[in-house]
Amino acid sequence: MSGRRSLVWLGLTPEPERELPRSVAALRAPRRGTAAVPPELADAEHRRVQRLILRGTRRGWLRYLAEVTHLVTAVADGSRPGDRRAALLAGEVVLDHHRMLIGLPGPGYDSTAADRNALEEAVRALRSSTPASGANASGGTDSGTGAPAPGAHAGAENGHRTVKGRA
C-alpha cells in the first residue's frame, strides 16, 4: 500500500463489513421470501466486501454502498421484491456509515448526501411496515438473513442504533 493512499475510511466502523454481506445477499436473492440466504450468495457477497476493504478504494467502497442504497430503497418503495428486514438492517448500517463520514477528511460526507436522504426515507418506511415477531422483537436474529434483527441493536428502544467505532 502506498504511503500516499488514504485509508482513513477503513477505520470508520466494523458494522458494514460484519452485517452487510448476509443482508445484501438476501436482497440480491432471486427468490422472494426464501427461508434462508443461499450460502453461495452470502459467501460471494462476503468475498466482495472483503476485497473492497482489503484492496479497494474509498471511491469503490462508496460505489458499493450506493448499490446497497439502491437495493434498500427499491425494496422500501415496493419497486423491487425483497426481504424487508434485510433491507432495514442494510439501510440502517449504510445510513449510520454515511452519517459518520462527517468526521472524516475529504468529500465523502457531501457526496453521499442524496443517498443519506434516500436512506432516511427508506428506513422510516421499512420501520413502519416491518412487523416485529416474537424472537426478533426480543433481540433475536432474522430467520431470512441470520443477521441481528432490526431492533436487536443497542439503542433500538429509541429507534436509533448505537454504533461503536473501532478501537
C-alpha positions as CSV (number, residue, x, y, z in Angstrom):
1,M,0.0,0.0,0.0
2,S,1.3,3.4,-0.9
3,G,2.1,5.9,1.8
4,R,0.1,8.4,-0.2
5,R,-3.1,6.4,-0.2
6,S,-5.6,7.5,2.4
7,L,-7.0,4.6,4.4
8,V,-8.9,6.6,7.0
9,W,-12.2,5.4,5.5
10,L,-11.4,1.8,6.7
11,G,-11.4,2.7,10.4
12,L,-14.9,4.1,10.4
13,T,-16.9,1.2,11.8
14,P,-16.9,-2.6,11.6
15,E,-20.7,-2.9,11.1
16,P,-20.7,-2.7,7.3
17,E,-18.2,-5.5,6.8
18,R,-19.8,-7.6,9.5
19,E,-23.5,-7.1,8.8
20,L,-23.9,-6.1,5.2
21,P,-22.8,-9.3,3.3
22,R,-25.6,-11.5,4.5
23,S,-28.3,-8.8,4.3
24,V,-27.2,-7.7,0.8
25,A,-27.1,-11.3,-0.3
26,A,-30.7,-11.7,0.9
27,L,-31.7,-8.6,-1.1
28,R,-30.0,-9.9,-4.2
29,A,-31.5,-13.4,-3.8
30,P,-33.5,-14.3,-6.9
31,R,-36.4,-15.7,-4.9
32,R,-38.6,-13.7,-2.7
33,G,-39.4,-14.9,0.8
34,T,-36.7,-17.6,1.0
35,A,-36.3,-19.1,4.4
36,A,-32.6,-18.6,4.4
37,V,-30.0,-16.9,2.2
38,P,-28.3,-19.4,-0.1
39,P,-24.8,-19.9,1.3
40,E,-23.1,-19.3,-2.0
41,L,-24.8,-15.9,-2.3
42,A,-23.8,-14.9,1.2
43,D,-20.2,-16.2,0.7
44,A,-19.9,-14.3,-2.6
45,E,-21.1,-11.1,-1.0
46,H,-18.7,-11.6,1.9
47,R,-15.8,-12.0,-0.5
48,R,-16.8,-8.9,-2.4
49,V,-16.9,-6.8,0.8
50,Q,-13.6,-8.3,1.9
51,R,-12.0,-7.5,-1.4
52,L,-13.2,-3.9,-1.3
53,I,-11.9,-3.5,2.2
54,L,-8.5,-5.1,1.6
55,R,-7.7,-3.9,-1.9
56,G,-10.4,-1.3,-2.6
57,T,-10.5,2.5,-2.5
58,R,-12.8,4.9,-0.8
59,R,-14.5,5.6,-4.1
60,G,-15.1,1.9,-4.8
61,W,-16.4,1.4,-1.3
62,L,-18.8,4.3,-1.6
63,R,-19.9,2.9,-5.0
64,Y,-20.7,-0.4,-3.3
65,L,-22.7,1.4,-0.6
66,A,-24.6,3.3,-3.3
67,E,-25.6,-0.1,-4.8
68,V,-26.8,-1.2,-1.4
69,T,-28.7,2.0,-1.1
70,H,-30.5,1.4,-4.4
71,L,-31.4,-2.2,-3.3
72,V,-32.8,-0.9,0.0
73,T,-34.8,2.0,-1.5
74,A,-36.2,-0.2,-4.2
75,V,-37.4,-2.7,-1.6
76,A,-38.8,0.1,0.6
77,D,-40.8,1.7,-2.2
78,G,-42.0,-1.6,-3.5
79,S,-40.4,-1.4,-6.9
80,R,-38.4,-4.5,-6.2
81,P,-39.4,-7.6,-4.2
82,G,-37.2,-8.4,-1.3
83,D,-36.7,-9.2,2.4
84,R,-37.8,-6.0,4.2
85,R,-36.0,-7.0,7.4
86,A,-32.7,-7.4,5.4
87,A,-33.4,-4.1,3.7
88,L,-34.0,-2.4,7.0
89,L,-30.8,-3.7,8.5
90,A,-28.7,-2.8,5.4
91,G,-30.4,0.6,5.3
92,E,-29.6,1.3,8.9
93,V,-26.0,0.2,8.6
94,V,-25.3,2.3,5.5
95,L,-27.1,5.3,6.9
96,D,-25.0,5.2,10.0
97,H,-21.9,4.8,7.9
98,H,-22.8,7.8,5.8
99,R,-23.7,10.0,8.8
100,M,-20.2,9.3,10.3
101,L,-18.5,10.4,7.2
102,I,-18.9,14.0,8.5
103,G,-15.9,13.3,10.8
104,L,-13.5,12.2,8.0
105,P,-11.5,14.4,5.7
106,G,-12.5,14.5,2.1
107,P,-15.7,14.8,0.1
108,G,-17.4,11.6,1.4
109,Y,-20.0,13.2,3.5
110,D,-21.1,15.7,0.9
111,S,-21.0,13.2,-1.9
112,T,-23.4,10.9,0.0
113,A,-26.0,13.5,0.8
114,A,-28.5,12.2,-1.7
115,D,-28.0,8.6,-0.5
116,R,-28.5,9.7,3.1
117,N,-31.7,11.4,2.3
118,A,-33.0,8.4,0.3
119,L,-32.0,6.0,3.1
120,E,-33.6,8.1,5.8
121,E,-36.9,7.9,3.9
122,A,-36.5,4.2,3.1
123,V,-35.6,3.3,6.7
124,R,-38.6,5.2,8.0
125,A,-40.9,3.4,5.6
126,L,-39.3,0.0,6.4
127,R,-39.6,0.5,10.1
128,S,-43.3,1.4,9.8
129,S,-44.1,-1.6,7.7
130,T,-41.8,-4.3,9.1
131,P,-43.7,-6.0,11.9
132,A,-41.7,-7.3,14.9
133,S,-42.1,-11.0,15.5
134,G,-41.6,-12.7,18.8
135,A,-37.9,-13.6,18.7
136,N,-36.9,-10.6,16.6
137,A,-38.7,-8.2,18.9
138,S,-36.6,-9.5,21.8
139,G,-33.3,-9.2,20.1
140,G,-33.0,-12.4,18.1
141,T,-31.9,-12.9,14.6
142,D,-33.8,-12.6,11.4
143,S,-34.5,-16.0,10.0
144,G,-34.2,-14.8,6.4
145,T,-30.7,-13.4,6.8
146,G,-29.3,-14.8,10.0
147,A,-28.3,-11.2,10.8
148,P,-29.3,-9.4,14.0
149,A,-32.9,-8.4,13.7
150,P,-33.7,-4.7,13.4
151,G,-34.2,-3.6,17.0
152,A,-31.7,-6.1,18.3
153,H,-29.0,-3.4,18.4
154,A,-28.2,-1.3,21.4
155,G,-30.1,1.9,21.3
156,A,-33.0,0.4,19.4
157,E,-35.5,1.2,22.1
158,N,-35.5,4.9,20.9
159,G,-35.5,3.9,17.2
160,H,-31.8,4.6,16.7
161,R,-28.9,2.2,16.5
162,T,-25.8,2.8,18.6
163,V,-22.7,2.2,16.5
164,K,-19.4,1.6,18.2
165,G,-16.3,2.6,16.3
166,R,-13.1,0.6,16.1
167,A,-10.6,0.8,18.8
